[in-house]
């Protein structure tokens, strides 16, 4: 990555040493991986909610490769891509690694093994492949589906005299309902956390289908993004307008998305939050604090005439194989075990993840039922289509927009230049 030239030499050396600590199967390993070792990097395997998922995946793999040891190394998410970047620069490190769908994996595709020949049998069973592809090649197998539904608190709706089963379909009506909720309960319209610049990603994808026309939405996903479009500018002016009009909780730029903004929603201090489908900041988390029947799911209100709101979702997280692994077929088999039906059933049951496996029936909760019913009509999330550098820039500019340090026109112009640079 180009970031290498910006890092102090001592930091690079330290990261490379750390990256080298997890080495692939040793030179004494057989061609079938027997007596060898595969190292997996991720940020999930250390979570208690993922323990049964990892256990089932390892058991599935052990049945086919009893001689291979699998070592999971859980990295801190906030440092994950920095550490992974160092490993990639060194050309050694983990055999298998976890990625978010979108720009993070596409930017590193040159260091990954195309998996198409190994996962053919899984293509129909799993959904969300597009988020892990580049130039027609597949670089990871999806574990979860990730999306950005708008969750709302039905109890607050009832207290304001509103019908919780019929949330507003239009933006003006939606804002009026929010005003009614605030007057009756003191709760703000949106729980928003943008301390890390993440809030704008959720906002763009959560509300974008209510602003862009269907054709413009599809063009955006396909890479034909017209940043000068009035609808595109409207998304970013709406971002600022929502905050300026007091619809967000106070201090959005100083509130962390994980997990402070979600705590605002869970404590009934905000009526809505643009959250996730899995496996944090989502229905299962919220149901621990709110009655499950009070957690509603809605699509974006229509902001621009002609827009057709849809559920924004993609492949969420997926496992990839490094080019340097000594036995690609065995490493790819580990990826297949990590996306096996039994493993993904556990991930849904324990963590609430919406599994990428079409055979895993996600049901039993009203919010999940609503989400699952919208998946077939959903479209890819807008921010996932952007290059990772543009997403990072968007985060910084979103903070400046809320603070009044940059205009919408100036911000959009910078984003267009970054997007075009790739």
Buried (B, 14 or more C-beta within 10 A) or exposed (E): BEEEEEBEEEEBEEBBEBBBEBBBBEEEBEEEBBEBBBBBBBBBBBBEBBBBBBEBBBEBBBEEBEEBBBBBBBBEEEEBBBBBBBBBBBEBBBBBBBBBBBBBBBBBBEBBBBBBEBBEEBEEBBBBBBBBBBEEEBBBBBBBBBBBBBBBBBBBBEBBEBEBEEBBBEBEEBBEBBBBBBEBBEBBBBBBBBBBBBBBBBBBBBBBBBBBBEEBBEBBBEEEBEBEBEBBBBBBBBBBEBBEEEBBBEEBBEBBBBEBBBBBBBEBBBBBBBBBBBBBBBBBBBBEEBEBEBBBBBBBBBBBEEBBBBBBBBBBBBBBBBEBBBBBBBBBBBBBBBBBBBBBBBBBBBBBBBBBBEEBEBEEBBBBBBBBEBBEEBBBBBBBBBBBBBBBBBBBBBBBBBEEEBBBEEBBBBBBEBBEEE
